[in-house]
Amino acid sequence: MDKKRFYITTPIYYPSDKLHIGHTYCTVATDAMARYKRLTGYDVMFLTGTDEHGQKIEDKARDAGVTPQQFVDNIVCGEKGILDLWKLMNISNDRFIRTTDDYHVAAVQKIFKKMHDNGDIYKGTYKGKYCKPCESFWTESQLVDGKCPDCGRDVEDAEEEAYFFKLSKYADRVQHLLEDTDFLQPASRVNEMVNNFIKPGLEDLCVSRTSFTWGIPVDFDPGHVVYVWVDALFNYCTALGFMNDKYDDYDKFWPADVHFVGKEIVRFHSIIWPAMLMSMDMPLPKHVYGHGWLVMDGGKMSKSKGNVVDPYVLAERFGVDALRFFLLRTFP
């Protein structure tokens, strides 16, 4: 008799610098759920990985005097990098994806073209605000005191030729998903998404960039690279073998049972992600769970702000088991 199946994911982390204790909490919590499900007889797939493209990586690599690939390789695979951290913390992931992996790159190009061929991606000109640390586009009305509403940092003016995804086309279906199902948890996140993003009017999403090159090229228009969030979100499917022959677990494990993510990226996972899956006529994940932030001095812990706690320091001082227990006991 086949075991019941359970597919759980962390977000894939952005290797612009070493990870902090907030990333460690998210991964340890996901690991605990994966271990529990295995103990109760489930056939589990636990995925984590890294989201390695984007303007911020390109800029940081230039500042460091290395190529973007060398930069992310060091953060991911170097001494006390991400892979070392998850080994230290006894993370039991079954698979680790990097968005620079060849199979993922080729699959994303096919996915982008399919949405374009479906009529859901079109070319236009983007003019608005852009937060480089968050890799997020904003309108003037969405800013808070002229700054990014997610991270509170300065935004840049952006104007460039771009492709757009018809996010507005799926607004009603996404609103129904959020309000009438238990897709997004905890329930407190639902009002935030609906009132802040859907009811004011979902605008079509800019899904390509021409102002930098470190990304997946749009194969039918090579001057464009795929927007990092399109690239990143589809990792949950490509890591199972969707539109590639690297793996063959897609039919077995998709849709995901739960995406476990920080609240700052709930918008991408609960609005943009289901809309793109609807465009692709793919099943939706069963649940997205948005956990809260670990704060330092009253503000969100962030690599780019430099207000982070190093998990290596805590693990070396108190031990891995004590740190895992502390994270699971102290934070919801």
C-alpha positions as CSV (number, residue, x, y, z in Angstrom):
1,M,0.0,0.0,0.0
2,D,1.4,3.4,-1.0
3,K,2.2,5.8,1.8
4,K,0.4,9.1,2.1
5,R,2.5,11.9,0.6
6,F,3.5,15.2,2.0
7,Y,5.4,18.0,0.2
8,I,6.7,20.9,2.3
9,T,9.0,23.7,1.3
10,T,10.9,26.6,2.8
11,P,11.3,29.7,0.7
12,I,14.4,29.6,-1.4
13,Y,16.8,32.0,0.3
14,Y,18.5,35.0,-1.4
15,P,22.3,34.6,-1.1
16,S,23.2,38.3,-1.1
17,D,25.0,37.5,2.2
18,K,25.3,34.8,4.8
19,L,22.0,33.7,6.3
20,H,20.8,34.9,9.8
21,I,18.8,33.4,12.6
22,G,15.5,34.3,11.0
23,H,16.3,32.1,8.0
24,T,17.4,29.4,10.4
25,Y,14.1,29.5,12.3
26,C,12.1,29.1,9.1
27,T,14.2,26.1,8.0
28,V,14.2,24.4,11.4
29,A,10.4,24.8,11.7
30,T,9.9,23.3,8.3
31,D,12.4,20.5,9.2
32,A,10.4,19.7,12.4
33,M,7.2,19.3,10.4
34,A,8.9,17.1,7.8
35,R,10.3,14.9,10.5
36,Y,7.0,14.7,12.3
37,K,5.3,13.6,9.0
38,R,7.9,11.0,8.4
39,L,7.4,9.6,11.9
40,T,3.6,9.3,11.3
41,G,4.1,7.3,8.1
42,Y,4.1,9.8,5.3
43,D,6.3,9.7,2.2
44,V,7.8,13.2,2.6
45,M,9.5,15.5,0.1
46,F,11.2,18.5,1.9
47,L,12.6,21.1,-0.4
48,T,14.8,24.1,0.3
49,G,17.3,26.0,-1.8
50,T,18.6,29.4,-3.0
51,D,17.2,32.1,-5.2
52,E,20.4,33.3,-7.0
53,H,19.5,35.8,-9.7
54,G,18.7,39.5,-9.6
55,Q,20.1,43.0,-9.7
56,K,21.2,43.0,-6.1
57,I,23.4,39.9,-6.6
58,E,24.9,41.5,-9.8
59,D,25.7,44.7,-7.9
60,K,27.2,42.9,-4.9
61,A,29.3,40.7,-7.1
62,R,30.6,43.7,-9.0
63,D,31.5,45.4,-5.7
64,A,33.4,42.3,-4.6
65,G,35.3,42.0,-7.9
66,V,33.9,38.6,-8.8
67,T,31.3,37.2,-11.2
68,P,27.8,36.8,-10.0
69,Q,28.2,33.0,-10.2
70,Q,31.4,33.1,-8.1
71,F,29.6,35.3,-5.6
72,V,26.6,33.0,-5.0
73,D,28.8,29.9,-5.1
74,N,30.8,31.3,-2.2
75,I,27.7,32.2,-0.2
76,V,26.0,28.8,-0.9
77,C,28.9,26.4,-1.0
78,G,31.8,28.2,0.7
79,E,33.0,27.8,4.3
80,K,30.2,28.4,6.7
81,G,27.9,29.0,3.8
82,I,24.3,27.9,3.4
83,L,25.0,24.2,2.8
84,D,27.3,24.1,5.8
85,L,24.7,25.8,8.0
86,W,21.9,23.3,7.1
87,K,24.3,20.4,7.7
88,L,25.3,21.9,11.1
89,M,21.6,22.4,12.1
90,N,20.7,18.8,11.1
91,I,18.3,19.9,8.4
92,S,16.8,16.8,6.8
93,N,15.8,18.3,3.4
94,D,15.4,15.7,0.6
95,R,16.4,18.1,-2.1
96,F,18.2,21.4,-2.5
97,I,17.6,23.6,-5.6
98,R,19.6,26.5,-6.9
99,T,18.0,28.7,-9.4
100,T,21.2,28.8,-11.4
101,D,20.9,25.0,-11.9
102,D,20.7,24.3,-15.7
103,Y,17.5,22.2,-15.5
104,H,15.7,25.0,-13.6
105,V,16.9,27.7,-16.1
106,A,15.7,25.7,-19.1
107,A,12.3,25.0,-17.4
108,V,11.7,28.6,-16.5
109,Q,12.3,29.6,-20.1
110,K,9.7,27.1,-21.2
111,I,7.2,28.3,-18.5
112,F,7.7,32.0,-19.4
113,K,7.1,31.2,-23.1
114,K,4.0,29.2,-22.3
115,M,2.4,32.0,-20.3
116,H,3.3,34.4,-23.2
117,D,1.8,32.0,-25.8
118,N,-1.3,31.8,-23.6
119,G,-1.7,35.5,-23.9
120,D,-1.0,36.2,-20.3
121,I,2.4,37.9,-20.9
122,Y,2.7,41.0,-23.1
123,K,5.4,43.6,-23.8
124,G,5.1,47.2,-22.6
125,T,7.1,49.8,-20.7
126,Y,7.5,49.8,-16.9
127,K,7.6,53.1,-15.1
128,G,7.4,53.2,-11.4
129,K,9.3,52.5,-8.2
130,Y,11.7,49.6,-7.5
131,C,13.1,48.3,-4.2
132,K,16.4,46.6,-5.0
133,P,16.8,44.8,-1.6
134,C,13.3,43.3,-1.9
135,E,13.3,42.9,-5.7
136,S,9.8,44.4,-5.6
137,F,8.0,46.8,-7.9
138,W,5.7,49.5,-6.3
139,T,3.4,52.3,-7.4
140,E,3.7,55.7,-5.8
141,S,0.5,55.2,-3.9
142,Q,1.8,51.9,-2.3
143,L,4.9,53.5,-0.8
144,V,4.9,54.4,2.9
145,D,6.4,57.8,3.5
146,G,8.1,57.4,0.1
147,K,9.8,54.2,1.0
148,C,9.3,50.5,0.4
149,P,6.3,49.3,2.4
150,D,7.9,45.9,3.0
151,C,11.4,46.9,4.3
152,G,11.2,50.7,4.8
153,R,14.2,51.4,2.6
154,D,14.6,53.9,-0.2
155,V,13.2,52.9,-3.7
156,E,14.6,53.8,-7.1
157,D,12.8,55.3,-10.1
158,A,12.6,52.7,-12.8
159,E,11.7,53.0,-16.5
160,E,12.5,50.3,-19.0
161,E,11.0,48.1,-21.7
162,A,9.5,45.1,-20.0
163,Y,7.1,42.2,-20.3
164,F,4.0,42.2,-18.0
165,F,2.0,39.3,-16.6
166,K,-1.8,39.9,-16.6
167,L,-2.2,39.6,-12.9
168,S,-5.4,41.7,-13.0
169,K,-7.1,39.0,-15.0
170,Y,-6.9,36.7,-12.0
171,A,-7.9,39.1,-9.3
172,D,-11.4,37.7,-8.7
173,R,-10.2,34.1,-8.6
174,V,-7.3,34.9,-6.2
175,Q,-9.7,36.9,-3.9
176,H,-12.0,33.9,-3.8
177,L,-9.1,31.6,-3.0
178,L,-8.0,33.8,-0.1
179,E,-11.5,34.6,1.4
180,D,-13.3,31.4,0.8
181,T,-10.7,28.7,1.5
182,D,-8.0,28.0,4.1
183,F,-5.3,28.4,1.5
184,L,-3.5,31.2,3.4
185,Q,-2.7,30.8,7.0
186,P,-2.9,32.1,9.7
187,A,-6.2,33.7,8.8
188,S,-4.9,37.2,9.9
189,R,-2.9,37.3,6.7
190,V,-6.0,37.1,4.5
191,N,-7.4,40.6,5.3
192,E,-3.9,42.1,4.9
193,M,-3.6,40.6,1.3
194,V,-7.1,41.4,0.2
195,N,-7.4,44.9,1.7
196,N,-3.9,46.1,0.8
197,F,-3.4,44.5,-2.6
198,I,-6.5,43.1,-4.2
199,K,-9.3,45.6,-3.3
200,P,-7.3,48.7,-4.3
201,G,-6.9,47.0,-7.7
202,L,-4.4,44.4,-8.8
203,E,-2.1,45.9,-11.5
204,D,-0.4,43.7,-14.1
205,L,3.0,42.6,-12.9
206,C,6.3,43.5,-14.5
207,V,8.0,40.1,-15.2
208,S,11.2,41.0,-17.1
209,R,14.1,43.4,-16.8
210,T,16.5,44.9,-19.3
211,S,18.6,47.1,-17.0
212,F,20.8,44.2,-15.8
213,T,21.9,40.8,-17.1
214,W,22.2,38.4,-14.1
215,G,19.0,36.4,-14.6
216,I,17.4,33.8,-16.9
217,P,17.2,35.2,-20.4
218,V,13.8,35.3,-22.1
219,D,14.7,32.9,-24.9
220,F,12.5,34.6,-27.5
221,D,13.7,38.1,-26.6
222,P,17.3,37.8,-25.2
223,G,17.6,41.4,-24.2
224,H,15.2,40.6,-21.4
225,V,15.8,38.5,-18.2
226,V,13.0,36.9,-16.3
227,Y,11.9,38.8,-13.2
228,V,13.5,37.1,-10.2
229,W,10.2,36.3,-8.5
230,V,8.8,34.4,-11.6
231,D,12.1,32.5,-11.6
232,A,12.0,31.8,-7.9
233,L,8.4,30.7,-7.4
234,F,8.5,28.0,-10.0
235,N,11.3,26.3,-8.2
236,Y,8.7,24.5,-6.2
237,C,7.7,22.7,-9.4
238,T,10.9,22.4,-11.3
239,A,12.6,20.8,-8.3
240,L,10.1,17.9,-8.9
241,G,10.8,17.6,-12.6
242,F,8.2,19.9,-14.0
243,M,9.2,20.8,-17.6
244,N,12.6,19.0,-17.2
245,D,13.9,15.5,-17.0
246,K,16.2,16.0,-14.0
247,Y,13.6,14.5,-11.6
248,D,10.3,12.7,-12.0
249,D,8.5,13.4,-8.8
250,Y,6.1,16.1,-10.1
251,D,3.0,13.9,-10.5
252,K,3.8,12.2,-7.2
253,F,4.2,15.2,-4.9
254,W,2.5,18.3,-6.6
255,P,0.6,20.2,-5.4
256,A,2.6,21.2,-2.3
257,D,0.9,20.6,1.0
258,V,2.4,23.7,2.5
259,H,4.8,26.5,1.6
260,F,6.3,27.9,4.9
261,V,7.4,31.5,4.3
262,G,8.1,34.7,6.1
263,K,5.3,37.3,6.2
264,E,7.2,39.7,3.9
265,I,6.9,37.3,1.0
266,V,3.3,36.2,1.6
267,R,2.2,38.6,-1.1
268,F,4.2,36.8,-3.7
269,H,3.1,33.3,-2.5
270,S,-0.6,34.1,-2.0
271,I,-1.4,36.4,-4.9
272,I,1.3,36.2,-7.7
273,W,2.0,32.5,-7.3
274,P,-1.5,31.2,-7.6
275,A,-2.3,33.6,-10.4
276,M,0.7,32.3,-12.4
277,L,-0.3,28.7,-11.7
278,M,-3.8,29.5,-12.9
279,S,-2.3,30.8,-16.1
280,M,-0.4,27.6,-16.5
281,D,-3.6,25.5,-15.7
282,M,-1.7,23.8,-12.8
283,P,-3.0,22.7,-9.4
284,L,-2.6,25.2,-6.6
285,P,-0.6,24.5,-3.4
286,K,-2.9,23.4,-0.5
287,H,-1.6,25.9,2.0
288,V,0.7,28.9,2.4
289,Y,1.8,29.6,6.0
290,G,3.2,33.1,6.6
291,H,5.2,33.2,9.9
292,G,6.2,36.4,11.7
293,W,9.5,38.2,11.8
294,L,12.3,37.9,14.3
295,V,13.0,41.5,15.2
296,M,16.2,43.2,16.5
297,D,16.0,46.6,18.2
298,G,12.4,46.9,17.2
299,G,12.9,46.3,13.5
300,K,12.9,43.3,11.1
301,M,16.2,41.4,11.1
302,S,17.8,41.9,7.7
303,K,21.1,41.1,6.0
304,S,21.2,44.4,4.2
305,K,20.5,46.3,7.4
306,G,23.3,44.5,9.2
307,N,21.1,43.9,12.3
308,V,21.4,40.1,12.2
309,V,22.2,37.4,14.7
310,D,24.6,34.7,13.3
311,P,23.3,31.2,13.8
312,Y,26.8,29.8,13.8
313,V,27.7,31.8,16.9
314,L,24.6,30.6,18.8
315,A,25.1,27.0,17.7
316,E,28.7,27.0,18.8
317,R,27.9,28.6,22.2
318,F,24.8,26.7,23.1
319,G,24.8,23.6,20.9
320,V,22.6,22.7,17.9
321,D,19.9,20.8,19.9
322,A,19.5,23.7,22.3
323,L,19.3,26.2,19.5
324,R,16.7,24.1,17.6
325,F,14.6,23.8,20.8
326,F,14.9,27.5,21.5
327,L,13.7,28.4,18.0
328,L,10.7,26.0,18.1
329,R,9.8,26.8,21.7
330,T,10.0,30.5,21.5
331,F,8.6,31.5,18.1
332,P,5.2,30.5,16.7
